[in-house]
Amino acid sequence: MKKLGFLFVSAALTAVSCNKSEKPAGGPPQGGALSVGAVEGFVARATELSENVTAAGALVPAEETELHPEASGRVISINLPEGRPVKKGDLLLKIFDEDLKAQQKKLETQLRQAEITEQRLGELLRVKGVSQQEYDLAVLNVQTLKTDMELVRINISKTELRAPYDGVIGLRRLSPGAYVTPSTVVTTIRASSGLKLDFSIPEKYNQLIKVGQGVNFRVEGDASEHTATVTATEQMISEDARNLLVRASVRESRGLLPGAFAEVSLILKNKPQALMIPNQAVIPQARDKKVILCKEGKARFVTVKTGVRQSGMVEVLEGIQAGDTVCTTGVLFLRPDSPVKFSKVD
């Protein structure tokens, strides 16, 4: 029994002695700097930069109107050639108006009789046969009847729906015999020529867009590129999307349909001396952005202000100068004043 206890104590002492003599197999040396392998760099250089903006837009007709009748009643005739052009003033729809025409004839008869009465009283007034008041009442009656006739004529004209301008008729939404009111949509008319392009751009570009500026756009199913000219901008930034609505006039609208989606591209300004560096060289921070410069073989962290991003490159507005070399790989492992060794510099 004493012999087993002695062997157990000896084994425990041997294990403790071995653990004390072992050294760590890996990890950075305590108190030493982090060792980083060779990194890649990029020399910032001034290049010409075209600030392009891509936006989504839609084609709209130069003029588009929903046609409503001005009066209520039963439709007795329709002349709505769907998908075909019409001229300004063409009669498109007629509402029953026989009651108004009968009222017009009645007023015409009353007017003739009132004019005869006025004429007779005028002759009597010259010989002092009637008073001035009687004659004035006769004149007033004539004027009242003429006004009533004009009102009936206007009501009769409201039973006719005519084309407000030269255009193309859309699909009609009623048939002969239907009862219509001013809220009834009869059809839609669109200008037969000319299209407009509406699109939105971010508010930061609102000072760069100018009337008369050219834009390019493409539509779905058409490989060719079309052009338009900016004609106006909405004088307000939208509160929901923080965008500015822009309207342009399409120069050649042949083969294009209103309502089509358009991918718009426009050049807002050119910068002949813009400093460009790769996107991966920029380190986002909570309040700013930084890049790592190589100065005298050591890493220097510099705060920068960025601008336009284009195809893997970003413009630097402040913080570095042309000729500075920035680190593009290993930026997450470099520390201030750590030695930098480049394996490749572009």
C-alpha positions as a Markdown table, in Angstrom:
| # | Residue | x | y | z |
|---|---|---|---|---|
| 1 | Met | 0.0 | 0.0 | 0.0 |
| 2 | Lys | 2.8 | 2.4 | 0.8 |
| 3 | Lys | 4.5 | 1.5 | -2.4 |
| 4 | Leu | 1.4 | 2.4 | -4.5 |
| 5 | Gly | 1.1 | 5.8 | -2.8 |
| 6 | Phe | 4.8 | 6.5 | -3.5 |
| 7 | Leu | 4.4 | 5.7 | -7.2 |
| 8 | Phe | 1.3 | 8.0 | -7.5 |
| 9 | Val | 3.1 | 11.0 | -6.0 |
| 10 | Ser | 6.1 | 10.5 | -8.2 |
| 11 | Ala | 4.0 | 10.5 | -11.4 |
| 12 | Ala | 2.2 | 13.7 | -10.3 |
| 13 | Leu | 5.5 | 15.5 | -9.6 |
| 14 | Thr | 6.9 | 14.4 | -13.0 |
| 15 | Ala | 3.8 | 15.8 | -14.9 |
| 16 | Val | 4.0 | 19.2 | -13.1 |
| 17 | Ser | 7.7 | 19.4 | -14.0 |
| 18 | Cys | 7.0 | 18.7 | -17.6 |
| 19 | Asn | 4.3 | 21.4 | -17.8 |
| 20 | Lys | 6.6 | 24.0 | -16.4 |
| 21 | Ser | 9.3 | 23.2 | -18.9 |
| 22 | Glu | 6.9 | 23.4 | -22.0 |
| 23 | Lys | 6.9 | 26.7 | -24.1 |
| 24 | Pro | 4.0 | 28.1 | -26.2 |
| 25 | Ala | 3.9 | 26.5 | -29.7 |
| 26 | Gly | 2.4 | 29.5 | -31.5 |
| 27 | Gly | 0.9 | 33.1 | -31.4 |
| 28 | Pro | 2.6 | 36.4 | -31.4 |
| 29 | Pro | 5.5 | 37.0 | -29.0 |
| 30 | Gln | 4.4 | 38.8 | -25.9 |
| 31 | Gly | 5.1 | 42.5 | -26.0 |
| 32 | Gly | 6.1 | 42.4 | -29.7 |
| 33 | Ala | 4.5 | 44.2 | -32.7 |
| 34 | Leu | 2.0 | 42.4 | -35.0 |
| 35 | Ser | 3.9 | 40.9 | -38.0 |
| 36 | Val | 2.2 | 41.6 | -41.4 |
| 37 | Gly | 3.2 | 40.0 | -44.6 |
| 38 | Ala | 3.8 | 41.9 | -47.9 |
| 39 | Val | 0.8 | 44.1 | -49.0 |
| 40 | Glu | -0.2 | 45.6 | -52.3 |
| 41 | Gly | -0.3 | 49.3 | -53.0 |
| 42 | Phe | -1.7 | 51.8 | -55.5 |
| 43 | Val | -0.3 | 55.2 | -56.5 |
| 44 | Ala | -3.0 | 57.9 | -56.5 |
| 45 | Arg | -2.9 | 59.8 | -59.7 |
| 46 | Ala | -5.0 | 62.6 | -61.3 |
| 47 | Thr | -7.2 | 61.3 | -64.1 |
| 48 | Glu | -10.2 | 62.8 | -66.0 |
| 49 | Leu | -13.5 | 61.9 | -64.4 |
| 50 | Ser | -16.9 | 62.1 | -66.0 |
| 51 | Glu | -19.6 | 62.2 | -63.4 |
| 52 | Asn | -22.3 | 59.9 | -64.9 |
| 53 | Val | -25.7 | 59.4 | -63.3 |
| 54 | Thr | -28.0 | 56.5 | -64.1 |
| 55 | Ala | -31.7 | 56.9 | -63.3 |
| 56 | Ala | -35.0 | 55.2 | -64.0 |
| 57 | Gly | -37.6 | 57.0 | -66.0 |
| 58 | Ala | -40.8 | 56.6 | -68.0 |
| 59 | Leu | -42.0 | 57.9 | -71.4 |
| 60 | Val | -45.1 | 60.0 | -71.3 |
| 61 | Pro | -47.1 | 61.5 | -74.2 |
| 62 | Ala | -46.7 | 65.2 | -75.0 |
| 63 | Glu | -50.4 | 65.6 | -74.2 |
| 64 | Glu | -52.8 | 63.2 | -72.6 |
| 65 | Thr | -56.4 | 63.8 | -71.5 |
| 66 | Glu | -59.2 | 61.7 | -70.0 |
| 67 | Leu | -62.4 | 62.6 | -71.8 |
| 68 | His | -65.5 | 63.1 | -69.7 |
| 69 | Pro | -68.9 | 64.4 | -70.9 |
| 70 | Glu | -70.0 | 67.8 | -69.6 |
| 71 | Ala | -73.7 | 66.8 | -69.2 |
| 72 | Ser | -75.6 | 63.8 | -68.0 |
| 73 | Gly | -77.8 | 61.8 | -70.3 |
| 74 | Arg | -78.2 | 58.9 | -72.7 |
| 75 | Val | -75.6 | 58.4 | -75.4 |
| 76 | Ile | -77.3 | 58.4 | -78.8 |
| 77 | Ser | -74.1 | 58.2 | -81.0 |
| 78 | Ile | -70.4 | 57.4 | -80.7 |
| 79 | Asn | -67.6 | 58.2 | -83.0 |
| 80 | Leu | -64.5 | 56.9 | -81.1 |
| 81 | Pro | -62.1 | 55.2 | -83.6 |
| 82 | Glu | -59.9 | 53.2 | -81.2 |
| 83 | Gly | -56.2 | 53.6 | -81.8 |
| 84 | Arg | -56.8 | 56.0 | -84.7 |
| 85 | Pro | -56.1 | 59.7 | -85.1 |
| 86 | Val | -58.7 | 62.4 | -84.9 |
| 87 | Lys | -58.6 | 66.1 | -85.6 |
| 88 | Lys | -59.3 | 68.9 | -83.2 |
| 89 | Gly | -63.0 | 69.6 | -83.0 |
| 90 | Asp | -64.2 | 66.2 | -84.3 |
| 91 | Leu | -67.4 | 65.1 | -82.8 |
| 92 | Leu | -66.7 | 62.0 | -80.6 |
| 93 | Leu | -69.9 | 61.5 | -78.6 |
| 94 | Lys | -73.5 | 62.8 | -78.6 |
| 95 | Ile | -76.0 | 62.8 | -75.7 |
| 96 | Phe | -79.8 | 63.0 | -76.1 |
| 97 | Asp | -80.8 | 66.7 | -76.4 |
| 98 | Glu | -84.3 | 66.8 | -77.9 |
| 99 | Asp | -85.7 | 68.3 | -74.7 |
| 100 | Leu | -83.2 | 71.2 | -74.9 |
| 101 | Lys | -84.0 | 71.8 | -78.6 |
| 102 | Ala | -87.7 | 72.0 | -77.8 |
| 103 | Gln | -86.9 | 74.5 | -75.1 |
| 104 | Gln | -84.8 | 76.4 | -77.5 |
| 105 | Lys | -87.7 | 76.6 | -80.1 |
| 106 | Lys | -90.1 | 77.8 | -77.4 |
| 107 | Leu | -87.7 | 80.6 | -76.4 |
| 108 | Glu | -87.3 | 81.6 | -80.1 |
| 109 | Thr | -91.1 | 82.0 | -80.4 |
| 110 | Gln | -91.3 | 84.0 | -77.2 |
| 111 | Leu | -88.4 | 86.2 | -78.3 |
| 112 | Arg | -90.1 | 87.0 | -81.6 |
| 113 | Gln | -93.2 | 88.1 | -79.8 |
| 114 | Ala | -91.3 | 90.1 | -77.2 |
| 115 | Glu | -89.4 | 91.9 | -80.0 |
| 116 | Ile | -92.7 | 92.8 | -81.7 |
| 117 | Thr | -94.1 | 94.1 | -78.4 |
| 118 | Glu | -90.9 | 96.2 | -77.8 |
| 119 | Gln | -91.2 | 97.7 | -81.3 |
| 120 | Arg | -94.9 | 98.7 | -80.8 |
| 121 | Leu | -94.3 | 100.2 | -77.4 |
| 122 | Gly | -91.4 | 102.1 | -78.8 |
| 123 | Glu | -93.7 | 103.7 | -81.4 |
| 124 | Leu | -96.2 | 104.5 | -78.8 |
| 125 | Leu | -93.6 | 106.0 | -76.5 |
| 126 | Arg | -92.7 | 108.5 | -79.2 |
| 127 | Val | -96.3 | 109.8 | -79.3 |
| 128 | Lys | -96.6 | 109.6 | -75.5 |
| 129 | Gly | -99.0 | 106.7 | -75.8 |
| 130 | Val | -97.2 | 104.6 | -73.0 |
| 131 | Ser | -94.9 | 105.4 | -70.1 |
| 132 | Gln | -91.2 | 105.0 | -70.2 |
| 133 | Gln | -91.5 | 102.3 | -67.5 |
| 134 | Glu | -93.7 | 100.1 | -69.8 |
| 135 | Tyr | -91.2 | 100.3 | -72.6 |
| 136 | Asp | -88.2 | 99.6 | -70.3 |
| 137 | Leu | -90.0 | 96.4 | -69.1 |
| 138 | Ala | -90.5 | 95.3 | -72.7 |
| 139 | Val | -86.8 | 95.8 | -73.5 |
| 140 | Leu | -85.8 | 93.9 | -70.3 |
| 141 | Asn | -88.0 | 91.0 | -71.4 |
| 142 | Val | -86.3 | 90.8 | -74.8 |
| 143 | Gln | -82.8 | 90.8 | -73.1 |
| 144 | Thr | -83.9 | 88.1 | -70.6 |
| 145 | Leu | -85.2 | 85.8 | -73.4 |
| 146 | Lys | -82.0 | 86.2 | -75.4 |
| 147 | Thr | -79.9 | 85.3 | -72.3 |
| 148 | Asp | -82.1 | 82.2 | -71.7 |
| 149 | Met | -81.6 | 81.2 | -75.3 |
| 150 | Glu | -77.9 | 81.5 | -75.0 |
| 151 | Leu | -78.0 | 79.3 | -71.8 |
| 152 | Val | -79.9 | 76.6 | -73.7 |
| 153 | Arg | -77.4 | 76.8 | -76.6 |
| 154 | Ile | -74.6 | 76.3 | -74.2 |
| 155 | Asn | -76.4 | 73.3 | -72.6 |
| 156 | Ile | -76.9 | 71.8 | -76.0 |
| 157 | Ser | -73.2 | 72.2 | -76.8 |
| 158 | Lys | -72.4 | 70.3 | -73.6 |
| 159 | Thr | -74.2 | 67.3 | -75.0 |
| 160 | Glu | -71.5 | 67.0 | -77.6 |
| 161 | Leu | -68.0 | 65.7 | -76.8 |
| 162 | Arg | -65.4 | 66.9 | -79.2 |
| 163 | Ala | -61.6 | 66.3 | -79.6 |
| 164 | Pro | -59.7 | 69.0 | -77.7 |
| 165 | Tyr | -56.6 | 68.6 | -80.0 |
| 166 | Asp | -55.2 | 66.5 | -82.8 |
| 167 | Gly | -54.4 | 63.1 | -81.2 |
| 168 | Val | -55.0 | 59.3 | -81.1 |
| 169 | Ile | -58.0 | 57.9 | -79.4 |
| 170 | Gly | -57.5 | 55.1 | -76.8 |
| 171 | Leu | -59.9 | 52.3 | -76.0 |
| 172 | Arg | -63.5 | 53.4 | -75.5 |
| 173 | Arg | -65.2 | 52.5 | -72.2 |
| 174 | Leu | -68.9 | 52.6 | -73.1 |
| 175 | Ser | -71.5 | 51.7 | -75.7 |
| 176 | Pro | -74.4 | 53.5 | -77.4 |
| 177 | Gly | -77.4 | 53.8 | -75.1 |
| 178 | Ala | -75.3 | 54.1 | -71.9 |
| 179 | Tyr | -76.3 | 56.7 | -69.4 |
| 180 | Val | -73.3 | 59.0 | -68.6 |
| 181 | Thr | -72.5 | 61.7 | -66.1 |
| 182 | Pro | -69.6 | 64.2 | -65.9 |
| 183 | Ser | -67.7 | 61.6 | -63.8 |
| 184 | Thr | -67.9 | 58.9 | -66.5 |
| 185 | Val | -64.6 | 58.3 | -68.4 |
| 186 | Val | -65.4 | 57.9 | -72.1 |
| 187 | Thr | -61.9 | 57.3 | -73.4 |
| 188 | Thr | -58.4 | 58.8 | -73.4 |
| 189 | Ile | -56.8 | 61.0 | -76.1 |
| 190 | Arg | -53.1 | 61.3 | -76.6 |
| 191 | Ala | -51.1 | 63.7 | -78.8 |
| 192 | Ser | -50.3 | 62.0 | -82.1 |
| 193 | Ser | -46.7 | 63.2 | -82.1 |
| 194 | Gly | -44.0 | 63.9 | -79.5 |
| 195 | Leu | -43.1 | 62.2 | -76.3 |
| 196 | Lys | -41.7 | 63.4 | -73.0 |
| 197 | Leu | -39.3 | 61.6 | -70.6 |
| 198 | Asp | -39.7 | 61.9 | -66.9 |
| 199 | Phe | -37.0 | 60.7 | -64.5 |
| 200 | Ser | -35.6 | 61.4 | -61.0 |
| 201 | Ile | -32.1 | 62.2 | -59.8 |
| 202 | Pro | -30.7 | 62.4 | -56.3 |
| 203 | Glu | -31.0 | 65.8 | -54.7 |
| 204 | Lys | -27.2 | 66.3 | -54.4 |
| 205 | Tyr | -27.2 | 66.8 | -58.2 |
| 206 | Asn | -30.0 | 69.4 | -58.4 |
| 207 | Gln | -27.5 | 72.2 | -59.0 |
| 208 | Leu | -25.9 | 70.4 | -61.9 |
| 209 | Ile | -28.9 | 69.6 | -64.1 |
| 210 | Lys | -29.6 | 72.4 | -66.6 |
| 211 | Val | -32.4 | 73.2 | -69.1 |
| 212 | Gly | -31.2 | 72.3 | -72.6 |
| 213 | Gln | -28.8 | 69.5 | -71.4 |
| 214 | Gly | -28.9 | 66.3 | -73.4 |
| 215 | Val | -29.6 | 62.9 | -71.9 |
| 216 | Asn | -29.4 | 59.4 | -73.4 |
| 217 | Phe | -31.9 | 56.6 | -72.6 |
| 218 | Arg | -32.8 | 53.0 | -73.6 |
| 219 | Val | -36.1 | 51.2 | -73.5 |
| 220 | Glu | -36.9 | 47.5 | -72.9 |
| 221 | Gly | -36.7 | 45.5 | -76.1 |
| 222 | Asp | -34.8 | 48.2 | -78.1 |
| 223 | Ala | -31.1 | 48.0 | -78.3 |
| 224 | Ser | -30.6 | 51.4 | -79.9 |
| 225 | Glu | -29.9 | 54.5 | -77.8 |
| 226 | His | -32.3 | 57.4 | -77.9 |
| 227 | Thr | -31.7 | 61.1 | -76.9 |
| 228 | Ala | -33.7 | 63.7 | -75.2 |
| 229 | Thr | -33.3 | 67.4 | -74.1 |
| 230 | Val | -34.1 | 68.6 | -70.6 |
| 231 | Thr | -36.9 | 71.1 | -70.7 |
| 232 | Ala | -37.8 | 71.6 | -67.0 |
| 233 | Thr | -37.3 | 70.4 | -63.5 |
| 234 | Glu | -39.8 | 70.2 | -60.6 |
| 235 | Gln | -39.1 | 73.2 | -58.3 |
| 236 | Met | -39.2 | 70.9 | -55.2 |
| 237 | Ile | -37.3 | 68.0 | -53.8 |
| 238 | Ser | -39.6 | 65.0 | -53.0 |
| 239 | Glu | -39.7 | 64.4 | -49.2 |
| 240 | Asp | -40.0 | 60.6 | -49.4 |
| 241 | Ala | -37.2 | 59.7 | -51.8 |
| 242 | Arg | -35.2 | 62.9 | -51.7 |
| 243 | Asn | -35.1 | 63.1 | -55.5 |
| 244 | Leu | -35.6 | 65.8 | -58.1 |
| 245 | Leu | -38.1 | 65.2 | -60.9 |
| 246 | Val | -36.8 | 66.1 | -64.3 |
| 247 | Arg | -38.7 | 66.3 | -67.6 |
| 248 | Ala | -37.0 | 66.0 | -71.0 |
| 249 | Ser | -38.3 | 66.2 | -74.6 |
| 250 | Val | -37.6 | 63.2 | -76.8 |
| 251 | Arg | -36.0 | 64.2 | -80.0 |
| 252 | Glu | -37.1 | 61.2 | -82.1 |
| 253 | Ser | -40.1 | 59.4 | -80.8 |
| 254 | Arg | -40.7 | 57.0 | -83.8 |
| 255 | Gly | -41.2 | 53.4 | -82.6 |
| 256 | Leu | -41.5 | 54.4 | -78.9 |
| 257 | Leu | -44.7 | 54.0 | -76.9 |
| 258 | Pro | -45.9 | 56.1 | -73.9 |
| 259 | Gly | -45.6 | 54.4 | -70.6 |
| 260 | Ala | -42.4 | 52.5 | -71.5 |
| 261 | Phe | -39.7 | 52.1 | -68.8 |
| 262 | Ala | -36.5 | 54.0 | -69.7 |
| 263 | Glu | -33.0 | 53.6 | -68.3 |
| 264 | Val | -31.6 | 57.2 | -68.4 |
| 265 | Ser | -27.9 | 58.1 | -68.3 |
| 266 | Leu | -26.5 | 61.6 | -68.3 |
| 267 | Ile | -23.2 | 63.3 | -67.7 |
| 268 | Leu | -23.5 | 66.0 | -65.1 |
| 269 | Lys | -19.9 | 67.3 | -65.1 |
| 270 | Asn | -16.3 | 66.5 | -66.1 |
| 271 | Lys | -13.3 | 66.8 | -63.7 |
| 272 | Pro | -9.9 | 66.8 | -65.6 |
| 273 | Gln | -7.9 | 66.4 | -62.3 |
| 274 | Ala | -9.6 | 63.9 | -60.1 |
| 275 | Leu | -7.7 | 61.7 | -57.6 |
| 276 | Met | -8.9 | 58.1 | -57.9 |
| 277 | Ile | -8.0 | 55.1 | -55.7 |
| 278 | Pro | -9.5 | 51.5 | -55.4 |
| 279 | Asn | -12.5 | 51.1 | -53.3 |
| 280 | Gln | -10.8 | 48.5 | -51.1 |
| 281 | Ala | -8.3 | 51.1 | -49.9 |
| 282 | Val | -10.9 | 53.0 | -48.0 |
| 283 | Ile | -11.6 | 51.9 | -44.4 |
| 284 | Pro | -15.1 | 53.0 | -43.2 |
| 285 | Gln | -15.1 | 54.4 | -39.7 |
| 286 | Ala | -18.0 | 55.4 | -37.4 |
| 287 | Arg | -17.6 | 59.1 | -38.2 |
| 288 | Asp | -15.3 | 59.3 | -41.1 |
| 289 | Lys | -13.2 | 57.3 | -43.7 |
| 290 | Lys | -9.5 | 56.5 | -43.6 |
| 291 | Val | -6.8 | 55.2 | -45.9 |
| 292 | Ile | -3.4 | 53.8 | -45.1 |
| 293 | Leu | -0.4 | 55.7 | -46.7 |
| 294 | Cys | 3.1 | 54.4 | -46.9 |
| 295 | Lys | 5.5 | 57.1 | -45.6 |
| 296 | Glu | 9.1 | 56.3 | -45.2 |
| 297 | Gly | 8.3 | 52.6 | -45.1 |
| 298 | Lys | 5.7 | 52.9 | -42.3 |
| 299 | Ala | 1.9 | 52.9 | -42.2 |
| 300 | Arg | 0.2 | 56.3 | -41.8 |
| 301 | Phe | -3.5 | 56.4 | -41.2 |
| 302 | Val | -5.1 | 59.5 | -42.9 |
| 303 | Thr | -8.7 | 60.7 | -42.8 |
| 304 | Val | -10.1 | 61.3 | -46.3 |
| 305 | Lys | -13.3 | 62.7 | -47.9 |
| 306 | Thr | -14.6 | 60.7 | -50.9 |
| 307 | Gly | -16.7 | 61.7 | -53.9 |
| 308 | Val | -17.9 | 59.8 | -56.9 |
| 309 | Arg | -17.6 | 56.0 | -57.2 |
| 310 | Gln | -17.1 | 54.4 | -60.5 |
| 311 | Ser | -16.4 | 50.7 | -61.4 |
| 312 | Gly | -14.2 | 49.7 | -58.5 |
| 313 | Met | -12.6 | 53.2 | -58.0 |
| 314 | Val | -13.5 | 56.1 | -55.8 |
| 315 | Glu | -12.7 | 59.8 | -56.0 |
| 316 | Val | -10.8 | 61.3 | -53.1 |
| 317 | Leu | -11.6 | 65.0 | -52.5 |
| 318 | Glu | -9.5 | 65.6 | -49.4 |
| 319 | Gly | -6.7 | 63.9 | -47.4 |
| 320 | Ile | -4.2 | 62.7 | -50.0 |
| 321 | Gln | -2.2 | 64.1 | -52.9 |
| 322 | Ala | -1.2 | 62.8 | -56.3 |
| 323 | Gly | 1.8 | 60.5 | -56.0 |
| 324 | Asp | 0.8 | 59.1 | -52.6 |
| 325 | Thr | 0.9 | 55.4 | -52.3 |
| 326 | Val | -2.1 | 53.8 | -50.5 |
| 327 | Cys | -2.4 | 50.2 | -49.2 |
| 328 | Thr | -5.0 | 48.2 | -51.0 |
| 329 | Thr | -4.6 | 44.8 | -49.2 |
| 330 | Gly | -3.9 | 43.9 | -45.6 |
| 331 | Val | -5.5 | 47.1 | -44.4 |
| 332 | Leu | -7.3 | 45.3 | -41.6 |
| 333 | Phe | -4.1 | 44.0 | -40.1 |
| 334 | Leu | -1.8 | 47.1 | -40.4 |
| 335 | Arg | -1.3 | 49.3 | -37.3 |
| 336 | Pro | 0.0 | 52.9 | -37.1 |
| 337 | Asp | 3.8 | 53.1 | -37.7 |
| 338 | Ser | 4.0 | 49.4 | -38.5 |
| 339 | Pro | 6.5 | 48.6 | -41.3 |
| 340 | Val | 5.1 | 48.2 | -44.7 |
| 341 | Lys | 6.6 | 46.0 | -47.5 |
| 342 | Phe | 4.9 | 46.1 | -50.9 |
| 343 | Ser | 4.7 | 43.0 | -53.1 |
| 344 | Lys | 3.0 | 44.9 | -55.9 |
| 345 | Val | 2.3 | 48.6 | -56.6 |
| 346 | Asp | 0.0 | 49.7 | -59.4 |
